[in-house]
Amino acid sequence: MTLTLRDRRILLVIAGGIAAYKSLDLIRRLRERGARVRCILTQAATEFVTPLAVSALTEDKVYGALFSLTDESEMGHIRLSRDADLLVVAPATANILARMAAGLADDLATTALLATDKPVLVAPAMNVRMWDHPATRDNLALLQRRGVRTVGPNPGEMACGEYGPGRMSEPLEIVAAVEAYFAEFDRFGTGGALADRHVIVTSGPTHEPIDPVRYIANRSSGKQGHAIAAALRQAGARVTLVTGPTHEPAPHGVTVVPIETADEMLAACRAALPADAAVCAAAVADWRVAMPSGQKIKKGAGGPPALALAENPDILATLSAPGPDRPALVIGFAAETEDVIAHAQAKRARKGCDWILANDVSPGTQAFGGDSNILHLITAEGAQTWPRLSKADIGTRLAGAIARHFEKV
């Protein structure tokens, strides 16, 4: 048998869920591929699997107590977290995901995860309603923006009798994710697939002032643009994120340039050049008030004021225009409510960009402000429809496509 993970050092954190029994098989599968596995069990995990069983499979000591004098003298928690090549949390319960997102360090598992400088892969496992809860989704999205990788969960019948997404990925699926990480590491080193590449990403809406208290805007939340910026940074790129007003936290390791208006966004993009690629995910207002009032406009007897509008600069077309500073790859977005692919293909030709990502934002799709999207990638070769994915997964998929593009050139 080929040892695909020979001498790779895996620190496996087993949290307290019914899926913990699968972690025993996961250890066996990792070890038969040559990996060296060391385990941390949370207190709750010991209700589902025994330290003795885990120790027998790893042929190593099992760690669990944060304040063990023996453990700290032999293998301190800092060294434990940094001796590994990869940390895997399986099962990753809703509880441990929440504690990771909050940066808590109240037991050995969360302390090791907070202290590590190594990559982390989580395999979520929980009841479907816990998985669908906004708090869990927000916690996972935050962790993904920080660079935490995910595998699963799968749909299926739960131990509680309910059915839906929330089952932990099977051990071989987790092994495949581990192998994929090390394959990428071996190919690109610590820098990642986009090391030495500079990418500009625009995100969020723009706010075009009417007067000091009112503005023209749209429903963009910035979730997709920020997720793309996080994924590109995780792939090793140097990322400049030019963002309009949004409640989304800044992705870790990304240079953020906050703006308000389309004019400011264009100026910030130009200042960030040169760049290898530009991803224009922002929902830029097409028009602005030609002459905003310096004072609040009062309601008068004459009815609503007449607002003269002017066209905003076309940021995508400007970055796509031929010239010495044109990025080698310019990607735009097309938010459409009908004939999505046809309108996006026409937009790509009109703007002069290389790729367009088109999505349906008609009423009921929940594209604006939602956590998932169905996108169509439009290139010179044609249209490719992606399945419904979380916005974080779309960011990862797009980063991979960009990396493959630059491998060919």
C-alpha positions as CSV (number, residue, x, y, z in Angstrom):
1,M,0.0,0.0,0.0
2,T,1.3,3.5,-0.9
3,L,1.9,5.6,2.2
4,T,0.4,8.9,1.0
5,L,0.8,10.5,4.4
6,R,4.1,9.1,5.4
7,D,5.5,10.8,8.5
8,R,2.8,13.6,8.4
9,R,2.1,14.7,11.9
10,I,-1.7,15.0,12.6
11,L,-3.1,16.4,15.9
12,L,-6.6,15.1,16.1
13,V,-9.0,16.9,18.4
14,I,-12.0,14.7,19.2
15,A,-15.0,16.7,20.6
16,G,-18.0,15.4,22.4
17,G,-20.6,14.1,19.9
18,I,-22.0,10.8,18.9
19,A,-19.9,10.9,15.7
20,A,-16.8,10.5,17.9
21,Y,-17.0,6.8,17.3
22,K,-16.0,7.5,13.6
23,S,-12.8,9.2,14.8
24,L,-11.5,5.8,15.9
25,D,-11.7,4.6,12.3
26,L,-10.3,7.9,11.1
27,I,-7.2,7.3,13.3
28,R,-6.8,3.9,11.7
29,R,-7.2,5.2,8.2
30,L,-4.7,8.0,8.7
31,R,-2.1,5.6,10.3
32,E,-2.4,3.0,7.5
33,R,-1.3,5.8,5.2
34,G,1.7,6.5,7.2
35,A,0.6,9.5,9.3
36,R,1.6,10.0,12.9
37,V,-1.5,10.8,14.9
38,R,-1.6,12.3,18.3
39,C,-5.0,13.0,20.0
40,I,-6.7,15.5,22.3
41,L,-10.0,14.4,23.8
42,T,-12.3,17.0,25.3
43,Q,-14.0,16.0,28.6
44,A,-17.3,15.5,26.7
45,A,-15.5,13.2,24.1
46,T,-14.6,10.8,26.9
47,E,-18.4,10.1,27.3
48,F,-18.3,8.6,23.7
49,V,-14.9,7.1,23.3
50,T,-12.3,6.0,25.9
51,P,-8.8,7.3,26.1
52,L,-7.6,3.7,26.2
53,A,-9.2,2.9,22.8
54,V,-7.7,6.1,21.3
55,S,-4.3,5.4,22.8
56,A,-4.3,1.8,21.5
57,L,-5.0,3.0,17.9
58,T,-2.5,5.9,17.9
59,E,0.1,4.0,19.9
60,D,0.7,7.3,21.7
61,K,-0.4,9.1,24.8
62,V,-3.8,10.7,24.8
63,Y,-4.0,14.3,26.1
64,G,-7.0,15.9,27.8
65,A,-6.2,17.9,30.9
66,L,-5.0,21.5,30.5
67,F,-3.5,21.7,33.9
68,S,-1.8,18.3,34.0
69,L,1.7,18.8,35.6
70,T,3.0,15.6,34.0
71,D,1.7,16.6,30.5
72,E,3.0,20.1,30.8
73,S,6.5,18.9,31.8
74,E,6.7,16.3,29.1
75,M,4.7,18.0,26.2
76,G,3.5,21.6,26.9
77,H,0.3,22.6,25.2
78,I,2.1,25.2,23.1
79,R,4.5,22.5,21.8
80,L,1.6,20.1,21.4
81,S,-0.2,22.5,19.1
82,R,2.9,23.4,17.0
83,D,4.5,20.0,16.7
84,A,1.8,18.9,14.2
85,D,1.8,19.6,10.5
86,L,-2.1,19.8,10.5
87,L,-4.7,20.0,13.2
88,V,-8.0,18.1,12.5
89,V,-11.1,18.6,14.6
90,A,-13.4,15.6,14.2
91,P,-16.2,15.7,15.2
92,A,-16.4,19.5,15.3
93,T,-19.5,20.1,17.3
94,A,-21.4,23.3,17.4
95,N,-20.0,23.9,20.8
96,I,-16.3,23.7,19.8
97,L,-16.9,25.7,16.7
98,A,-18.4,28.5,18.8
99,R,-15.5,28.4,21.2
100,M,-13.0,28.5,18.4
101,A,-14.8,31.4,16.8
102,A,-14.8,33.3,20.1
103,G,-11.1,32.6,20.7
104,L,-11.8,30.8,24.0
105,A,-9.1,28.8,25.6
106,D,-10.9,27.1,28.5
107,D,-9.6,23.5,28.0
108,L,-6.7,21.8,26.3
109,A,-8.4,21.4,23.0
110,T,-9.4,25.1,22.6
111,T,-6.0,26.3,24.0
112,A,-4.1,24.2,21.5
113,L,-6.3,25.4,18.6
114,L,-5.8,29.0,19.7
115,A,-2.1,28.6,20.2
116,T,-1.3,26.9,17.0
117,D,0.4,28.4,14.0
118,K,-0.5,25.5,11.8
119,P,-3.5,24.9,9.5
120,V,-6.7,23.6,10.9
121,L,-9.3,21.3,9.2
122,V,-12.7,20.8,10.9
123,A,-15.3,18.1,10.2
124,P,-18.7,19.5,11.5
125,A,-21.1,17.1,13.1
126,M,-24.3,18.1,14.9
127,N,-28.1,18.0,14.8
128,V,-29.6,19.5,11.6
129,R,-31.3,22.4,13.4
130,M,-28.0,23.3,15.2
131,W,-26.3,23.2,11.8
132,D,-28.9,25.5,10.3
133,H,-28.9,27.9,13.2
134,P,-27.6,31.4,12.2
135,A,-25.1,31.3,15.1
136,T,-23.5,28.2,13.8
137,R,-23.4,29.4,10.3
138,D,-21.9,32.7,11.4
139,N,-19.3,31.0,13.5
140,L,-18.2,28.7,10.7
141,A,-18.1,31.6,8.2
142,L,-15.9,33.5,10.6
143,L,-13.5,30.5,11.0
144,Q,-13.4,30.1,7.2
145,R,-12.4,33.7,6.8
146,R,-9.6,33.1,9.2
147,G,-8.4,30.2,7.0
148,V,-9.9,27.2,8.8
149,R,-10.7,24.5,6.2
150,T,-13.9,22.4,6.3
151,V,-15.0,19.0,5.1
152,G,-18.7,18.2,5.3
153,P,-21.1,17.8,6.9
154,N,-23.2,15.2,4.9
155,P,-27.0,14.9,4.7
156,G,-28.5,11.8,6.3
157,E,-30.4,10.4,9.2
158,M,-29.3,11.7,12.6
159,A,-28.9,9.7,15.8
160,C,-31.7,11.8,17.2
161,G,-34.0,10.5,14.4
162,E,-34.1,13.7,12.3
163,Y,-32.9,13.9,8.7
164,G,-30.8,16.6,7.0
165,P,-27.3,18.0,6.8
166,G,-25.2,17.6,9.9
167,R,-23.7,14.1,9.7
168,M,-19.9,14.1,10.1
169,S,-18.1,13.2,6.9
170,E,-17.0,9.6,6.6
171,P,-13.4,8.8,7.7
172,L,-12.2,8.3,4.1
173,E,-13.7,11.6,3.1
174,I,-11.8,13.3,5.9
175,V,-8.6,11.4,4.9
176,A,-9.1,12.7,1.3
177,A,-9.4,16.3,2.6
178,V,-6.2,15.8,4.6
179,E,-4.4,14.3,1.5
180,A,-5.6,17.2,-0.6
181,Y,-4.1,19.7,1.9
182,F,-0.7,18.0,1.8
183,A,-0.8,17.7,-2.0
184,E,-1.3,21.4,-2.2
185,F,1.4,22.0,0.4
186,D,3.9,19.8,-1.5
187,R,3.1,21.5,-4.7
188,F,3.1,25.2,-3.6
189,G,4.9,25.2,-0.3
190,T,3.8,27.3,2.6
191,G,2.9,30.2,0.3
192,G,0.0,28.4,-1.4
193,A,-1.2,28.2,-5.0
194,L,-1.3,32.0,-5.4
195,A,1.9,32.9,-3.7
196,D,3.5,36.0,-5.1
197,R,0.3,37.0,-6.8
198,H,-1.5,40.3,-5.9
199,V,-5.3,40.3,-6.3
200,I,-7.6,43.3,-5.9
201,V,-11.1,42.4,-4.7
202,T,-14.0,44.9,-4.5
203,S,-16.9,44.1,-2.1
204,G,-20.1,45.5,-0.6
205,P,-22.3,48.3,-1.8
206,T,-21.5,51.9,-2.5
207,H,-23.3,54.8,-0.7
208,E,-23.9,57.8,-3.0
209,P,-25.0,60.8,-0.9
210,I,-28.2,62.7,-1.5
211,D,-27.5,65.0,1.5
212,P,-25.6,64.5,4.8
213,V,-28.1,61.9,6.1
214,R,-29.5,60.1,3.0
215,Y,-27.9,58.1,0.3
216,I,-28.5,55.9,-2.7
217,A,-27.4,52.3,-2.1
218,N,-28.4,48.6,-2.7
219,R,-28.9,45.4,-0.8
220,S,-25.4,44.0,-1.0
221,S,-24.1,42.6,2.3
222,G,-20.4,42.2,1.2
223,K,-20.5,38.5,2.2
224,Q,-19.5,37.2,-1.2
225,G,-16.7,39.6,-1.8
226,H,-15.2,39.2,1.7
227,A,-15.4,35.4,1.3
228,I,-13.5,35.6,-2.0
229,A,-10.9,37.8,-0.4
230,A,-10.4,35.3,2.5
231,A,-10.1,32.4,0.1
232,L,-7.6,34.1,-2.1
233,R,-5.5,35.0,1.0
234,Q,-5.7,31.4,2.2
235,A,-4.4,30.4,-1.3
236,G,-1.3,32.6,-0.6
237,A,-2.2,35.7,-2.6
238,R,-1.5,39.2,-1.3
239,V,-5.0,40.7,-1.3
240,T,-6.2,44.3,-1.3
241,L,-9.9,44.4,-0.4
242,V,-11.6,47.6,-1.4
243,T,-14.9,47.6,0.3
244,G,-18.0,49.7,0.7
245,P,-19.9,49.9,4.0
246,T,-20.6,46.4,5.4
247,H,-21.0,44.6,8.7
248,E,-18.7,41.8,7.5
249,P,-15.4,41.5,9.6
250,A,-12.2,42.0,7.7
251,P,-10.6,38.7,6.6
252,H,-7.4,37.8,8.4
253,G,-4.2,38.9,6.6
254,V,-6.0,41.1,4.0
255,T,-5.3,44.8,3.3
256,V,-8.6,46.5,3.7
257,V,-9.4,49.9,2.0
258,P,-12.8,51.2,3.2
259,I,-14.6,53.5,0.8
260,E,-18.1,55.0,0.5
261,T,-18.7,56.0,-3.1
262,A,-18.0,54.6,-6.5
263,D,-15.5,57.4,-7.3
264,E,-13.6,56.5,-4.1
265,M,-13.7,52.8,-5.0
266,L,-12.2,53.4,-8.5
267,A,-9.5,55.6,-7.0
268,A,-8.6,53.0,-4.4
269,C,-8.4,50.3,-7.1
270,R,-6.2,52.4,-9.3
271,A,-4.0,53.1,-6.3
272,A,-3.7,49.4,-5.6
273,L,-2.3,48.6,-9.1
274,P,-0.4,46.9,-10.4
275,A,-2.1,43.6,-9.7
276,D,-2.1,40.1,-11.2
277,A,-5.9,39.8,-11.0
278,A,-8.9,41.9,-10.0
279,V,-12.3,40.4,-8.8
280,C,-15.0,43.1,-9.0
281,A,-17.6,41.6,-6.6
282,A,-18.9,44.9,-5.3
283,A,-22.4,46.0,-6.2
284,V,-21.5,49.5,-7.3
285,A,-24.4,52.0,-7.7
286,D,-24.9,52.8,-11.4
287,W,-25.9,56.4,-10.6
288,R,-25.2,59.1,-8.1
289,V,-26.9,62.4,-7.3
290,A,-25.2,65.0,-9.6
291,M,-25.2,67.7,-6.9
292,P,-25.7,66.4,-3.4
293,S,-27.0,68.9,-0.9
294,G,-24.7,70.2,1.7
295,Q,-27.6,70.4,4.2
296,K,-30.4,68.0,5.0
297,I,-33.2,68.4,2.5
298,K,-36.4,69.4,4.3
299,K,-39.8,68.0,3.5
300,G,-41.7,70.9,1.8
301,A,-45.2,71.6,0.6
302,G,-44.0,71.3,-3.0
303,G,-43.6,67.5,-2.8
304,P,-40.5,65.4,-3.1
305,P,-37.4,67.1,-4.5
306,A,-36.3,66.4,-8.1
307,L,-32.9,64.6,-8.0
308,A,-30.7,65.0,-11.0
309,L,-28.7,61.8,-11.5
310,A,-25.3,61.3,-13.1
311,E,-23.7,58.1,-14.2
312,N,-21.0,56.6,-11.9
313,P,-17.7,55.5,-13.3
314,D,-17.6,51.9,-14.6
315,I,-15.0,50.3,-12.4
316,L,-15.0,46.9,-14.2
317,A,-14.7,48.4,-17.6
318,T,-12.0,50.7,-16.4
319,L,-9.9,47.9,-15.0
320,S,-10.5,45.8,-18.1
321,A,-9.4,48.4,-20.5
322,P,-6.1,47.7,-22.4
323,G,-3.1,49.3,-20.9
324,P,0.2,48.7,-19.1
325,D,-1.5,48.4,-15.6
326,R,-4.4,46.1,-16.7
327,P,-4.4,43.0,-14.5
328,A,-3.8,39.8,-16.4
329,L,-7.2,38.4,-15.2
330,V,-10.2,40.6,-14.6
331,I,-13.3,39.0,-13.2
332,G,-16.7,40.7,-12.9
333,F,-20.0,39.9,-11.4
334,A,-23.4,40.1,-13.0
335,A,-26.5,40.3,-10.8
336,E,-29.5,39.6,-13.0
337,T,-33.2,39.0,-12.5
338,E,-33.9,37.3,-15.9
339,D,-32.0,35.6,-18.8
340,V,-29.1,35.4,-16.4
341,I,-26.5,33.7,-18.7
342,A,-27.4,35.6,-21.8
343,H,-27.2,39.0,-20.1
344,A,-23.9,38.0,-18.4
345,Q,-22.4,37.0,-21.7
346,A,-23.3,40.3,-23.2
347,K,-21.9,42.1,-20.1
348,R,-18.6,40.3,-20.4
349,A,-18.3,41.4,-24.1
350,R,-19.4,44.9,-23.3
351,K,-17.0,45.4,-20.3
352,G,-14.0,43.7,-21.9
353,C,-13.3,41.5,-18.8
354,D,-12.0,38.0,-18.9
355,W,-14.6,36.2,-16.7
356,I,-18.0,37.0,-15.4
357,L,-19.7,35.3,-12.4
358,A,-23.5,35.6,-12.9
359,N,-26.2,35.0,-10.4
360,D,-30.0,35.3,-10.2
361,V,-31.0,38.0,-7.7
362,S,-34.7,38.0,-8.5
363,P,-37.1,38.1,-5.6
364,G,-37.1,35.0,-3.5
365,T,-33.6,33.9,-4.3
366,Q,-32.1,35.4,-1.1
367,A,-28.9,36.1,-3.0
368,F,-28.5,39.5,-1.3
369,G,-27.6,38.9,2.3
370,G,-27.9,35.2,2.1
371,D,-25.2,32.6,2.9
372,S,-25.3,30.7,-0.4
373,N,-25.4,31.3,-4.2
374,I,-25.9,29.5,-7.5
375,L,-23.4,31.0,-9.9
376,H,-22.6,30.7,-13.6
377,L,-18.9,31.2,-14.6
378,I,-18.8,32.8,-18.0
379,T,-15.5,32.7,-19.9
380,A,-14.4,32.9,-23.5
381,E,-15.0,29.1,-23.6
382,G,-18.6,29.3,-22.6
383,A,-20.8,29.0,-19.4
384,Q,-20.3,26.7,-16.5
385,T,-23.0,26.4,-13.9
386,W,-21.8,25.8,-10.3
387,P,-24.1,24.0,-7.8
388,R,-25.6,25.9,-4.9
389,L,-22.6,26.5,-2.6
390,S,-22.0,28.6,0.5
391,K,-20.4,31.9,-0.2
392,A,-17.3,30.7,1.6
393,D,-17.1,27.6,-0.7
394,I,-17.7,29.8,-3.8
395,G,-14.7,31.8,-2.7
396,T,-12.6,28.7,-2.4
397,R,-13.8,27.4,-5.8
398,L,-13.0,30.7,-7.5
399,A,-9.6,30.9,-5.9
400,G,-8.8,27.4,-7.2
401,A,-10.0,28.5,-10.7
402,I,-7.7,31.6,-10.6
403,A,-4.8,29.4,-9.5
404,R,-5.3,27.0,-12.3
405,H,-5.5,29.9,-14.8
406,F,-2.2,31.2,-13.7
407,E,-0.6,27.7,-13.9
408,K,-1.4,27.7,-17.6
409,V,0.1,31.1,-18.5
